[in-house]
């Protein structure tokens, strides 16, 4: 006899029968008549037996979760776009508040301060970036970069963008998939000694159809692109725009991209008080000067402040008609659910740190990462590509002369509860057995010394 399923709503036989009668069919199978008989699944799915009580289900899930190691027992030197920065307790305290944690975009019924919080986030980010306009967060750095390039294409009427050949493969593919076929994505070579963009190759590749040149600072491989002004001049001379991707935690010590010619700045918020969340605590941003021709091409919501009919200060959307919320498929880009919660969190982090705090943490990260580079470069057989360039937080380490593979070295480090560098050997094979290491404010000099000694053992 058919019974109600404990986890499926409306599965009681009488309820199902009533629902089927209401829509005019005799059985659930009638709903699938449009699917050819020969491709329908016959028999049972290859699944384990069901858990028939909540207690069994709870115990089963706990047994899976207990396989996870406590991250506090490990030292992580992984980077590559998601970093193990320190998260102040107040960031979690604020973003766990119900009016923010459960808020959803679009309607005023749940705006219990959310619009103001996002306005404050945008204001704080604008100060850090030295830009006038900042969007609500997108899903990631990759999406914000892709949207920025599409903005540049709409503004210039051109259909090509040039990006570095040493950027994150994941980010590159996201940009390529998001922009093509509307835009063609081309890569520019890098200088083998410094890692920076090869300016001569850029001059040869830029054309009258180039909507924008995109580069990152710090770059994906950690070095600081000191040729930003020259890159901007090359693009602007051809009538193109400049889009720069940044890790905002670096801007307490590095010049904002607008100072060396960027028209649009994008990047990743995760370093500003957001946990890694199994790689999912990501939120991209887009920013620019208050130039109407640029602002009106933003596909994302922008929050501003004004006075209502009673003379009170209120917060709300700016130029809402740009968005797909207003025009649906007629919007600049189709957007929906985004990562606004991480914008609020980043705002809390920036308000807590202030200009002095951002300067201090930037200096600390640069000093410790430089110290780690120096010490790791003293290990026999270990070399540091691009060491002639200044770096922030991340750097490449090559193990070719040791005769060891990165995977082998990382397995050895795991025995000492160390997450080693991100293996680059498959995505950048021209750099041999190389890994991307990340050093930030959570790593003490003792932690770095421990890593160096364990690395020395692993490659000996």
C-alpha positions as CSV (number, residue, x, y, z in Angstrom):
1,X,0.0,0.0,0.0
2,X,1.4,3.4,-0.9
3,X,2.3,5.6,2.0
4,X,3.3,9.2,2.5
5,X,7.0,9.9,2.2
6,X,8.5,11.5,5.3
7,X,10.5,14.1,3.4
8,X,8.4,14.8,0.3
9,X,5.5,17.3,0.8
10,X,2.0,16.4,-0.5
11,X,3.0,12.8,-0.9
12,X,0.0,11.3,1.0
13,X,-2.0,9.1,-1.5
14,X,-5.3,11.0,-1.0
15,X,-3.5,14.4,-1.5
16,X,-1.8,13.2,-4.6
17,X,-5.0,11.9,-6.0
18,X,-6.8,15.2,-5.4
19,X,-4.0,17.1,-7.0
20,X,-3.9,14.9,-10.1
21,X,-7.7,15.3,-10.5
22,X,-7.4,19.1,-10.2
23,X,-5.0,19.2,-13.2
24,X,-6.9,16.6,-15.2
25,X,-4.6,13.6,-15.4
26,X,-5.0,10.1,-14.0
27,X,-1.4,9.4,-12.9
28,X,2.0,11.0,-12.4
29,X,3.2,9.1,-15.5
30,X,0.8,11.1,-17.6
31,X,2.9,14.2,-16.8
32,X,5.9,12.7,-18.6
33,X,4.2,11.6,-21.9
34,X,6.3,14.1,-23.9
35,X,9.4,12.1,-23.0
36,X,9.9,9.3,-25.5
37,X,9.4,5.8,-23.9
38,X,12.8,4.5,-25.0
39,X,14.7,7.1,-23.0
40,X,12.7,6.9,-19.8
41,X,14.3,5.2,-16.8
42,X,13.0,1.7,-16.1
43,X,13.3,0.3,-12.7
44,X,14.8,1.8,-9.5
45,X,17.6,4.3,-9.2
46,X,20.9,2.9,-8.0
47,X,20.6,4.6,-4.6
48,X,21.2,3.3,-1.0
49,X,18.2,2.3,1.1
50,X,16.3,5.3,2.5
51,X,16.7,6.6,6.0
52,X,13.3,6.3,7.6
53,X,13.7,8.5,10.7
54,X,15.1,11.9,11.5
55,X,17.5,10.4,14.1
56,X,19.0,8.0,11.4
57,X,19.4,10.9,9.0
58,X,21.0,13.1,11.7
59,X,23.5,10.3,12.7
60,X,24.3,9.7,9.0
61,X,25.0,13.4,8.3
62,X,27.2,13.7,11.4
63,X,29.2,10.6,10.4
64,X,30.0,12.4,7.1
65,X,30.8,15.8,8.8
66,X,33.1,14.1,11.3
67,X,35.4,13.1,8.5
68,X,36.4,16.8,8.2
69,X,39.6,17.8,9.9
70,X,39.5,20.8,12.1
71,X,41.0,23.6,10.0
72,X,42.3,25.2,13.2
73,X,44.8,22.3,13.5
74,X,46.3,23.1,10.1
75,X,48.4,25.9,8.7
76,X,47.2,26.9,5.2
77,X,49.5,28.6,2.7
78,X,47.0,28.2,-0.2
79,X,45.9,31.2,-2.2
80,X,44.8,31.6,-5.8
81,X,41.7,33.7,-5.3
82,X,40.3,32.5,-1.9
83,X,42.4,33.2,1.2
84,X,42.4,32.3,4.8
85,X,42.4,35.8,6.2
86,X,41.4,36.6,9.8
87,X,37.7,37.4,10.2
88,X,36.9,39.7,13.1
89,X,34.1,38.5,15.3
90,X,31.9,41.5,14.6
91,X,31.7,40.6,10.8
92,X,29.9,37.4,11.7
93,X,27.9,39.1,14.4
94,X,26.4,41.6,11.9
95,X,25.9,39.3,8.9
96,X,24.1,36.8,11.1
97,X,21.5,39.3,12.1
98,X,18.1,38.2,10.7
99,X,17.4,41.4,8.8
100,X,20.6,40.8,6.8
101,X,21.0,37.0,6.7
102,X,17.4,36.3,5.5
103,X,17.0,39.5,3.4
104,X,16.3,39.0,-0.3
105,X,16.8,41.6,-3.1
106,X,14.1,43.5,-4.8
107,X,11.3,44.3,-2.4
108,X,10.9,46.9,0.4
109,X,9.1,44.5,2.9
110,X,12.4,43.1,4.0
111,X,14.5,46.4,4.0
112,X,15.1,46.7,7.7
113,X,18.3,48.8,7.2
114,X,19.7,46.7,4.3
115,X,19.6,49.6,1.8
116,X,21.5,51.8,4.2
117,X,24.0,49.1,5.0
118,X,24.7,48.6,1.3
119,X,25.0,52.3,0.8
120,X,27.5,52.5,3.6
121,X,29.5,49.5,2.1
122,X,29.6,51.3,-1.3
123,X,30.7,54.5,0.4
124,X,33.5,52.8,2.3
125,X,34.7,50.8,-0.8
126,X,34.6,54.1,-2.8
127,X,36.9,55.7,-0.3
128,X,39.3,52.7,-0.4
129,X,39.2,52.5,-4.3
130,X,39.2,56.3,-4.6
131,X,36.2,55.9,-6.9
132,X,32.7,57.6,-6.9
133,X,30.5,54.7,-7.8
134,X,30.5,51.1,-6.4
135,X,28.0,48.3,-7.3
136,X,26.4,45.8,-5.0
137,X,28.4,42.6,-5.1
138,X,28.3,40.1,-7.9
139,X,29.0,36.4,-7.4
140,X,32.8,36.6,-7.8
141,X,35.8,38.5,-9.1
142,X,35.5,36.6,-12.4
143,X,31.9,37.7,-12.9
144,X,32.7,41.3,-12.0
145,X,35.6,41.3,-14.5
146,X,33.4,39.8,-17.3
147,X,30.6,42.3,-16.6
148,X,33.2,45.2,-16.6
149,X,34.5,44.1,-20.0
150,X,30.9,43.9,-21.4
151,X,30.3,47.4,-20.0
152,X,33.4,48.6,-21.9
153,X,32.2,47.0,-25.1
154,X,28.8,48.8,-24.8
155,X,30.4,52.1,-24.1
156,X,33.0,52.0,-26.9
157,X,30.9,50.0,-29.4
158,X,33.9,47.6,-29.8
159,X,34.0,43.9,-29.6
160,X,37.4,42.8,-28.3
161,X,39.2,42.7,-25.0
162,X,42.8,41.9,-24.1
163,X,43.7,40.1,-20.9
164,X,46.9,38.7,-19.4
165,X,48.0,35.2,-20.2
166,X,49.0,34.5,-16.6
167,X,45.6,35.1,-15.0
168,X,43.6,32.5,-13.1
169,X,42.5,29.8,-15.6
170,X,39.1,29.6,-13.9
171,X,38.7,33.4,-14.1
172,X,39.8,33.5,-17.7
173,X,37.3,30.8,-18.8
174,X,34.5,32.6,-16.9
175,X,35.3,35.8,-18.7
176,X,35.6,34.0,-22.0
177,X,32.3,32.1,-21.6
178,X,30.5,35.2,-20.3
179,X,31.7,37.6,-23.1
180,X,31.8,35.4,-26.2
181,X,30.4,35.5,-28.8
182,X,29.6,39.2,-28.2
183,X,33.3,39.9,-27.6
184,X,36.5,38.2,-28.6
185,X,39.0,37.7,-25.7
186,X,42.7,37.8,-26.6
187,X,45.7,37.3,-24.4
188,X,48.8,39.3,-24.1
189,X,52.2,37.7,-23.3
190,X,54.1,38.3,-20.0
191,X,57.7,39.1,-19.5
192,X,59.5,35.9,-18.5
193,X,61.7,37.7,-15.9
194,X,59.2,39.9,-14.1
195,X,55.8,38.3,-15.0
196,X,54.4,41.7,-16.0
197,X,52.6,42.4,-19.2
198,X,54.9,42.5,-22.2
199,X,54.3,46.1,-23.4
200,X,55.6,45.5,-26.9
201,X,53.3,42.5,-27.4
202,X,50.4,44.7,-26.1
203,X,51.3,47.4,-28.6
204,X,51.3,44.8,-31.4
205,X,47.9,43.3,-30.4
206,X,45.8,46.3,-29.5
207,X,43.7,47.7,-32.3
208,X,40.8,50.0,-33.2
209,X,38.4,47.2,-32.2
210,X,39.8,46.8,-28.6
211,X,37.1,47.9,-26.2
212,X,39.4,47.4,-23.1
213,X,42.7,46.1,-21.8
214,X,42.2,44.1,-18.6
215,X,45.0,43.4,-16.1
216,X,45.2,42.6,-12.4
217,X,47.1,44.3,-9.6
218,X,48.4,42.4,-7.7
219,X,48.5,39.8,-10.4
220,X,47.2,36.3,-10.0
221,X,50.8,35.1,-9.4
222,X,51.3,37.7,-6.7
223,X,53.6,40.2,-8.4
224,X,52.7,43.9,-8.5
225,X,52.2,45.3,-12.1
226,X,54.3,48.4,-12.0
227,X,53.6,49.2,-15.6
228,X,50.0,50.2,-15.0
229,X,50.4,53.7,-16.2
230,X,52.0,52.6,-19.5
231,X,49.4,50.0,-20.1
232,X,46.6,52.6,-19.6
233,X,48.3,55.0,-22.0
234,X,48.6,52.3,-24.7
235,X,44.9,51.5,-24.4
236,X,43.7,55.1,-24.2
237,X,45.8,56.1,-27.2
238,X,43.8,53.6,-29.3
239,X,40.5,54.8,-27.8
240,X,40.1,51.7,-25.6
241,X,39.2,51.6,-21.9
242,X,41.2,50.2,-19.0
243,X,39.7,47.6,-16.6
244,X,41.8,46.7,-13.5
245,X,41.1,43.8,-11.1
246,X,42.3,44.2,-7.5
247,X,42.4,42.4,-4.2
248,X,41.1,45.4,-2.1
249,X,43.1,44.4,1.0
250,X,46.2,45.5,-0.9
251,X,44.9,49.1,-1.2
252,X,46.1,50.2,2.2
253,X,49.6,50.2,0.7
254,X,49.2,50.2,-3.1
255,X,47.9,53.1,-5.2
256,X,44.2,52.7,-6.3
257,X,44.0,51.7,-10.0
258,X,42.3,55.0,-10.9
259,X,45.6,56.7,-10.1
260,X,47.3,55.0,-13.0
261,X,44.5,55.2,-15.5
262,X,41.8,52.7,-14.8
263,X,38.4,53.5,-16.1
264,X,36.6,50.6,-14.3
265,X,37.9,48.7,-11.3
266,X,36.6,45.3,-10.2
267,X,37.8,42.6,-7.9
268,X,37.0,40.2,-5.0
269,X,35.6,41.0,-1.6
270,X,36.5,37.7,0.2
271,X,39.6,39.1,1.8
272,X,37.5,41.7,3.7
273,X,36.2,39.8,6.6
274,X,34.6,36.8,4.8
275,X,35.3,33.2,5.6
276,X,36.4,30.8,2.9
277,X,33.2,28.7,3.3
278,X,34.6,25.7,1.4
279,X,35.6,28.1,-1.4
280,X,32.2,29.8,-1.6
281,X,32.5,33.0,0.4
282,X,33.1,35.1,-2.8
283,X,31.7,38.4,-3.9
284,X,32.9,40.6,-6.8
285,X,32.5,44.4,-7.1
286,X,32.6,47.0,-9.9
287,X,33.5,50.6,-9.5
288,X,34.2,53.7,-11.5
289,X,34.2,57.5,-11.6
290,X,30.8,59.3,-11.6
291,X,30.7,59.4,-15.4
292,X,27.2,59.1,-16.7
293,X,28.2,57.2,-19.8
294,X,29.9,54.5,-17.6
295,X,27.3,54.6,-14.8
296,X,24.4,54.0,-17.1
297,X,26.1,50.8,-18.4
298,X,26.2,49.2,-14.9
299,X,24.0,46.1,-14.9
300,X,23.9,45.9,-11.1
301,X,22.0,47.8,-8.5
302,X,23.5,51.0,-7.1
303,X,22.3,52.5,-3.9
304,X,22.2,56.2,-3.1
305,X,20.6,58.6,-0.6
306,X,18.1,61.4,-1.0
307,X,15.3,63.1,1.0
308,X,11.7,61.9,1.0
309,X,8.6,64.1,0.9
310,X,8.9,64.7,4.7
311,X,12.5,65.8,4.3
312,X,13.9,62.6,5.9
313,X,17.1,61.0,4.6
314,X,16.3,57.7,2.8
315,X,18.2,55.1,0.8
316,X,17.3,53.5,-2.4
317,X,18.2,52.5,-6.0
318,X,20.0,54.9,-8.4
319,X,19.0,54.7,-12.1
320,X,17.0,51.6,-11.5
321,X,15.8,51.6,-15.1
322,X,19.3,50.3,-16.2
323,X,18.7,46.9,-14.6
324,X,17.1,43.7,-15.6
325,X,14.9,44.1,-12.5
326,X,13.2,46.9,-14.4
327,X,13.6,45.9,-18.0
328,X,14.0,42.1,-17.7
329,X,15.7,40.9,-20.9
330,X,16.1,44.6,-22.0
331,X,18.5,45.3,-19.1
332,X,22.3,45.9,-19.6
333,X,23.0,42.3,-18.4
334,X,20.6,39.9,-16.9
335,X,21.2,39.7,-13.2
336,X,19.2,38.1,-10.3
337,X,20.2,36.8,-6.9
338,X,23.6,38.2,-5.9
339,X,26.0,38.2,-2.9
340,X,24.7,41.4,-1.1
341,X,25.4,39.8,2.3
342,X,29.1,39.9,1.6
343,X,28.9,43.5,0.7
344,X,27.4,44.3,4.1
345,X,30.2,42.1,5.7
346,X,32.9,43.9,3.7
347,X,31.4,47.2,4.9
348,X,31.6,46.1,8.5
349,X,35.3,45.1,8.0
350,X,36.3,48.4,6.4
351,X,34.4,50.4,9.1
352,X,36.3,48.4,11.8
353,X,39.7,48.7,10.2
354,X,39.6,52.3,9.0
355,X,42.4,53.9,6.9
356,X,45.1,53.3,9.5
357,X,44.1,49.6,10.0
358,X,44.1,49.0,6.2
359,X,47.5,50.5,5.9
360,X,48.9,48.5,8.8
361,X,47.5,45.1,7.5
362,X,48.8,45.9,4.0
363,X,52.3,46.6,5.3
364,X,52.3,43.5,7.5
365,X,51.3,41.2,4.6
366,X,53.9,42.7,2.3
367,X,56.7,42.4,5.0
368,X,55.8,38.8,5.9
369,X,55.4,37.6,2.3
370,X,58.7,39.1,1.4
371,X,60.3,37.4,4.4
372,X,58.9,34.1,3.4
373,X,60.2,34.5,-0.2
374,X,63.7,35.2,1.1
375,X,63.7,32.2,3.4
376,X,62.2,29.8,0.9
377,X,64.7,31.0,-1.7
378,X,67.5,29.8,0.6
379,X,66.3,26.2,0.4
380,X,68.7,24.2,-1.9
381,X,67.1,23.5,-5.3
382,X,64.2,25.9,-4.7
383,X,63.9,29.0,-7.0
384,X,61.5,31.9,-7.1
385,X,60.4,33.0,-10.6
386,X,59.5,36.7,-11.0
387,X,61.5,37.5,-7.8
388,X,62.7,40.7,-9.5
389,X,59.2,42.1,-9.1
390,X,57.6,43.4,-5.9
391,X,55.0,41.1,-4.5
392,X,51.9,41.3,-2.3
393,X,50.7,38.3,-0.4
394,X,51.4,35.6,-3.0
395,X,54.4,34.4,-4.9
396,X,55.5,31.5,-7.2
397,X,58.0,28.8,-5.9
398,X,59.7,26.4,-8.4
399,X,60.9,23.0,-7.4
400,X,62.4,21.8,-10.7
401,X,66.0,21.6,-9.4
402,X,64.9,19.4,-6.4
403,X,63.6,16.7,-8.7
404,X,60.4,16.6,-6.7
405,X,56.8,17.2,-8.0
406,X,54.5,19.7,-6.3
407,X,52.0,17.0,-5.6
408,X,54.6,14.9,-3.8
409,X,55.8,17.9,-1.8
410,X,52.3,18.8,-0.7
411,X,51.5,15.2,0.4
412,X,54.6,15.4,2.6
413,X,53.6,18.8,4.1
414,X,50.1,17.4,4.9
415,X,51.7,15.0,7.3
416,X,52.8,18.0,9.3
417,X,49.3,19.5,9.0
418,X,50.4,22.1,6.4
419,X,48.5,23.0,3.3
420,X,51.2,23.8,0.8
421,X,51.1,26.0,-2.2
422,X,48.5,25.8,-5.1
423,X,49.9,23.4,-7.7
424,X,50.5,25.4,-11.0
425,X,52.2,22.6,-12.9
426,X,49.1,21.7,-15.0
427,X,47.7,25.2,-15.7
428,X,51.1,26.9,-16.3
429,X,53.3,24.0,-17.5
430,X,55.9,26.4,-18.9
431,X,56.8,27.2,-15.3
432,X,57.6,23.6,-14.5
433,X,56.9,22.2,-11.1
434,X,55.7,25.4,-9.5
435,X,53.3,26.3,-6.7
436,X,51.6,29.5,-5.6
437,X,52.1,30.2,-1.9
438,X,50.1,32.8,0.0
439,X,51.2,34.6,3.2
440,X,48.9,37.0,5.1
441,X,48.3,38.5,8.6
442,X,47.4,35.1,10.1
443,X,51.0,33.7,9.5
444,X,53.5,34.5,12.2
445,X,57.3,34.5,11.6
446,X,57.3,31.2,13.6
447,X,54.7,29.7,11.1
448,X,56.8,30.8,8.2
449,X,59.9,29.2,9.8
450,X,58.0,26.0,10.4
451,X,56.9,25.9,6.7
452,X,60.5,26.5,5.5
453,X,61.9,23.7,7.7
454,X,59.3,21.2,6.6
455,X,59.8,22.3,2.9
456,X,63.5,21.8,3.3
457,X,62.9,18.2,4.6
458,X,60.3,17.5,1.8
459,X,62.7,18.4,-1.0
460,X,65.8,16.8,0.4
